[in-house]
Amino acid sequence: MFILKLEKALPDAIIEMDVRMTRDSNFVLLHDATLDRESNVTGDVAQWSLPDLKKIRLKTLSGELTDQPIPTFGDILAWNQNRYVLALDVKPGIDPVRVMNEVRKHQSEYCVFVICYSLADAQRVRDKYPALWLAVGVNSMADLERLETNPLASGRLIALTPQKPQPIAFYERLHKLGIPCSIGTYGPTQLDEKPLSEATSGYRELFRQGGDIVTTDRPIEVSALF
């Protein structure tokens, strides 16, 4: 989940989700490429048809079996009804334009942004949906220099920056382009794994350094720090 500091760009809370495609070209939501860890079956999501996937049951983070079926992307768009901004992590190999075509069926183009894994994919989506917010990885100064000369940098773009804080000048150059910066705090050894009392100064330092968005697994607790 994303927590956004900027007041004018996007709402305060954004729900991130991983979009995957089934064998019969339907979209479902699952973090992993395989069903092994998160459900009562095994195998690649891409090898299953949607009717068969609807029969499986998901597990909790601790591995306990639930009655929850795998959610389809369409189900979530219908549930959302444009109430929350959704960050769509369209996994490599899946056409983000096709995903956005599904979004358009639900008239939800203005409550999503798409995470793209290449500038080429991002440009394809921008050409089709010019008003859409996009997010791309900017992991090094070389990435930043390439972005500075790319037409995508003209607006409606979010930079996904490394979890390790970068020099202040790195964020300042992105800000000069009008691009907000996202920094992740989830995963082993990261701030989300520490007691909140120990991590508080670290979260605040990310914003002081130049971050605009923190990508965290504990959004409620982190949002209360600001």
C-alpha positions in Angstrom: 0.0 0.0 0.0 1.1 3.6 -0.7 0.8 6.5 1.6 1.1 9.8 -0.3 2.3 13.0 1.2 1.5 15.3 -1.7 -1.7 17.2 -1.3 -2.6 18.0 -4.9 -1.4 15.0 -6.9 -3.4 12.1 -5.4 -5.5 11.2 -2.4 -3.8 10.2 0.9 -4.3 6.5 0.7 -3.6 4.3 -2.3 -4.2 0.5 -2.5 -1.5 -1.4 -4.4 -2.4 -4.7 -6.2 -0.6 -7.2 -8.4 -2.3 -8.0 -11.7 -1.8 -11.4 -13.3 -3.3 -13.0 -16.4 -4.8 -16.5 -16.5 -4.5 -19.1 -19.3 -7.8 -17.9 -20.8 -6.7 -14.2 -20.7 -8.6 -13.1 -17.7 -7.1 -10.9 -15.0 -6.8 -11.9 -11.3 -4.9 -10.4 -8.3 -2.1 -12.4 -6.7 1.3 -11.3 -5.4 3.2 -14.4 -6.6 3.5 -15.8 -10.1 2.7 -19.2 -8.7 -0.1 -20.4 -6.4 2.2 -22.5 -4.2 2.6 -20.2 -1.2 -0.7 -18.3 -1.2 -3.3 -21.1 -1.9 -4.2 -24.7 -1.5 -2.9 -25.7 -4.9 0.4 -25.4 -6.9 1.4 -24.2 -10.3 1.8 -21.0 -12.3 -1.2 -18.7 -12.3 -0.8 -18.4 -16.1 -1.4 -22.1 -16.5 -4.8 -22.0 -14.9 -8.1 -21.0 -16.4 -10.4 -18.6 -14.5 -13.2 -21.2 -13.8 -10.6 -23.5 -12.2 -9.0 -20.7 -10.2 -12.3 -19.7 -8.7 -12.4 -23.1 -7.0 -9.1 -22.6 -5.1 -8.8 -21.1 -1.6 -6.2 -18.6 -0.5 -4.0 -18.8 2.6 -3.2 -16.1 5.2 0.4 -14.8 5.6 0.9 -17.4 8.3 -0.2 -20.2 6.0 -3.7 -20.9 7.3 -6.3 -21.9 4.8 -9.2 -19.5 4.4 -12.6 -19.6 2.6 -11.4 -16.7 0.4 -11.3 -17.3 -3.4 -8.8 -15.6 -5.6 -10.2 -12.1 -6.5 -10.6 -11.1 -10.2 -9.5 -7.7 -11.3 -13.0 -6.9 -12.5 -14.5 -7.9 -9.1 -12.2 -5.4 -7.3 -13.0 -2.6 -9.8 -16.7 -3.2 -9.3 -16.2 -3.2 -5.5 -14.1 -0.1 -5.5 -16.6 2.1 -7.4 -13.9 4.8 -7.7 -13.7 5.2 -3.9 -10.0 4.6 -3.6 -7.0 5.2 -5.9 -5.6 1.8 -7.0 -1.9 1.3 -7.9 -1.8 -1.4 -10.5 1.4 -3.4 -10.5 1.0 -5.0 -14.0 3.5 -7.9 -14.0 6.1 -8.3 -16.7 4.7 -10.1 -19.8 1.2 -8.7 -19.3 0.1 -6.0 -21.6 -0.7 -2.9 -19.5 -2.9 -1.5 -22.3 -5.1 -4.5 -22.0 -5.3 -4.1 -18.3 -6.3 -0.4 -18.8 -9.0 -1.5 -21.3 -10.5 -3.5 -18.5 -10.3 -0.5 -16.2 -12.1 1.6 -18.9 -15.0 -0.9 -19.0 -15.6 0.0 -15.3 -15.2 3.8 -16.0 -12.3 3.8 -13.5 -9.5 5.5 -15.5 -9.3 8.3 -13.1 -8.9 6.3 -9.9 -5.9 4.2 -10.9 -2.2 4.5 -11.9 -0.1 1.9 -13.6 3.3 0.6 -12.5 5.3 -0.1 -15.7 8.5 -2.2 -15.9 10.0 -0.3 -18.8 9.8 3.2 -20.3 8.7 1.6 -23.6 5.7 0.0 -21.8 5.0 3.3 -20.1 5.0 5.1 -23.4 2.6 2.7 -24.9 0.1 3.2 -22.1 0.7 7.0 -22.2 -0.1 7.1 -25.9 -3.4 5.3 -25.4 -4.3 7.0 -22.1 -2.6 10.4 -22.1 -4.3 11.6 -18.8 -3.2 8.5 -16.8 -0.7 8.6 -14.0 2.2 6.1 -14.5 5.0 4.9 -12.2 8.4 3.7 -13.4 11.5 2.5 -11.6 14.3 5.1 -11.3 17.0 3.1 -9.6 20.2 4.9 -10.4 21.6 8.2 -11.7 21.8 6.7 -15.1 18.1 5.9 -15.0 17.4 9.5 -14.0 19.5 10.9 -16.8 17.6 8.8 -19.4 14.3 9.9 -17.9 15.3 13.6 -18.1 15.4 13.4 -21.9 12.3 11.2 -22.2 8.9 12.7 -23.2 7.3 10.8 -20.3 9.0 13.2 -17.8 6.6 16.0 -18.9 4.0 15.0 -16.3 1.8 12.5 -14.5 4.7 10.3 -13.6 5.8 8.8 -10.3 9.4 7.6 -9.7 9.8 4.3 -7.8 13.2 4.9 -6.2 15.5 2.5 -4.4 14.7 1.4 -0.8 18.2 2.7 0.2 17.9 6.5 0.5 19.7 8.3 -2.3 21.6 11.6 -2.1 19.3 14.7 -1.7 20.4 15.8 -5.2 18.8 12.7 -6.7 15.4 13.6 -5.4 15.8 17.3 -6.2 16.4 16.5 -9.9 13.3 14.5 -10.0 11.3 17.2 -8.3 12.6 19.7 -10.8 10.8 17.6 -13.4 7.6 17.7 -11.3 8.0 13.9 -10.5 7.1 12.7 -6.9 9.4 10.1 -5.5 8.3 6.8 -3.9 10.5 4.9 -1.4 9.7 1.4 -0.1 10.0 0.4 3.5 8.8 -3.2 3.4 10.8 -6.4 3.4 13.6 -8.0 5.5 15.9 -5.5 7.3 13.6 -2.6 6.2 11.8 -0.1 8.5 8.5 -2.0 8.4 10.2 -4.9 10.2 11.4 -2.8 13.1 9.2 -1.8 16.1 7.5 1.5 15.3 9.2 3.3 18.1 12.6 2.5 16.6 11.5 3.2 13.0 9.7 6.5 13.5 12.8 8.7 12.9 13.6 6.6 9.9 10.3 7.2 8.2 10.5 10.9 8.9 14.0 11.0 7.6 12.8 9.6 4.2 10.6 12.6 3.7 13.3 15.0 4.9 15.7 13.5 2.4 13.3 14.1 -0.5 10.8 11.2 -0.6 7.2 12.1 -1.3 5.6 8.6 -0.9 6.4 5.8 1.4 5.4 2.3 0.3 4.7 0.4 3.5 2.9 -2.7 4.8 1.7 -0.7 7.9 0.1 2.4 6.4 -2.2 3.3 9.3 0.6 3.4 11.8 3.0 5.3 9.4 0.4 7.8 8.4 -0.2 8.7 12.0 3.5 9.9 12.2 2.9 12.8 9.9 
